[in-house]
Amino acid sequence: MIHQIIKDKSTRLFIILGGFFIANALVAEIIGVKIFSLEKTLGFAPLNIHLLGNSLSFNLTAGVLLWPVVFIMTDIINEYYGMKGVRFLSYLTAGLIAFAFLIFIFAMKLVPADFFVTSKQGSGVPDMEKAYNSVLGQGGFIIVGSLTAFILGQLIDVFVFHKIKKVTGEKGIWLRATGSTIVSQFIDSFVVLFIAFYIGTRVNSTGNDFVWPFSLFIAVGIVNYIYKFFIAIVLTPVIYLVHGWIEKYLGHELAAEMKNAAMKDE
């Protein structure tokens, strides 16, 4: 039975694409706690963009390293397995991310061994327990904001993708893939910031903590979207490469059959 399931090309492809989709989304959430300077990473000084009274640079979450892969997987899965395929994987991924953070909470509650706390002092980490909790212990509003933005972004992506494909047909892969990503990531960029920081800093403020003003929320959202817009354009050739590989793997007849079924499966 298992042999027959794995032997089926369409099923095996769905498992492979789904595996990459889930793994990349989950890892992106975990590593996203780190904020890095894009300009300094590329070897030049921060741009210091003046926007709505704020001086901003491209300081981005490390999760952007993997989200482009999720974008590609979303469009490819949408192409061959339709809206239901993407929705299924999106809900499953969101559930697994929530499960992972729940396990992190239990792990942080465990009492550390004495030697663990001081085990990395020689490497410049005075308290491994605090370091461990700082990396894994993302705030509740950040988690809720991230998951909400992820689900909304995915649902909007598949909707726009199919609307564009109904107009263009099989032509214009770049238009439906890049276009759907550009629209969905506009929503994603602002939803996560609104919930995680604009609302989160207000609810969790003790009176002395920094609270995000509305102008900062809009300005940071615009900067983040500029980056995502640029990446979506740059990744267009990659989508064609992956699409070509899949067409070759499935064969023209099976690929055409799956794409036709995907368009009817709404």
Summary of the structure (lengths in Angstrom):
residues: 266
radius of gyration: 20.9
end to end distance: 29.1
largest distance: 64.1
contacts: 799
relative contact order: 0.13
helix: 77%
strand: 5%
